[in-house]
Amino acid sequence: MNEDTRAMLAALAALRNDLDEGIEALRRGELTVPRQHELAASLIEVGEQLDDHADHQAATSNGHADGYGFGEQDGIASPHDDEEA
């Protein structure tokens, strides 16, 4: 597992904790409007990070999470390395 995936897992785990608390507060009717906005922003941010992670993984490993294909983790440049984002 590469460092980008570890960071993604950490972000998802942190969000899960906030989400669990937010769900319970919402269920009790105690989730304030500002906190709802904060939680929504966190969901969007981590969702975008996961989308970017998936795009990067697809570009470097032909979409295979197990590293099948050529990619940075193999020490081989991706055909997409020369393209601008």
N, C-alpha and C positions, 0 to 999 in steps of 0.2 A: 504494500500500500504506500502510495507516495504522500508527500507532505501536504499537497493540495487536498487530497481526499481526507487526510487526518483533520485538517482545518475545517473542512466542510462538515465532517461528523461532529466536531466540537460545536460548531455553530448550530447545527440541528439539535444537538443534545441540550444546549443552553436554551434554545427556543422552546423545546419540549417542556422544560421546567416552567418557563413563563406561561406557556400555553395551558398547562395543567392548572396552574393557579388562576389564570384568567377565566378558564371554563368554569371552575368552581365559583369564582366571584360572580360571574354572569348568572350562573344558575341560582345563586342566593340573592340576586338583584343588587349586588354590591360593587359591580364593576362600573366605575365612573366613566363618563364620556371621554375625558382626557386620556384615561388609561385604555379605553377601547381604541382610541386613535393611535396610541403608542404601540399597542399590541398589533394592530393592523399594519403599521409601518414596519414592525419587526418581521411580520409574516411576509410582507412584500420584499423586504431586503434579503431575507434568507432565501426566499423563493427565487429571486433574481440571481443570487450567488449559486444556487443549485443548478439553475438553467445555464449559467456561464460554465460551471464545472462540467456539466454534461456536454456542452459545445466543445470545450477544450478536450475532453476525453475522446469525443467522436473524431475530432480533427487529428489527434495524435495516435489513435489506436483503432481506426476504422470502426468505432462505435462499440468495441468489445471491452467491457470493464475488466476482463481478465488480462488485458494487455496483448491480446492476439493482434498481430499486425505490427507495423513499424510505428515507433513512437519515441518520444524523448526518453522514456524510461529505458529504452534499449540502446541509447546512445546514438540513435540514427535520427537525423532531421526529418521532420514531417514534410510532405510535399507542400503543406500550407504555411510553413515557416516563413516563406518569402512574401506571403500576402499580408497586406495591411489590414488591421481590424477595423 
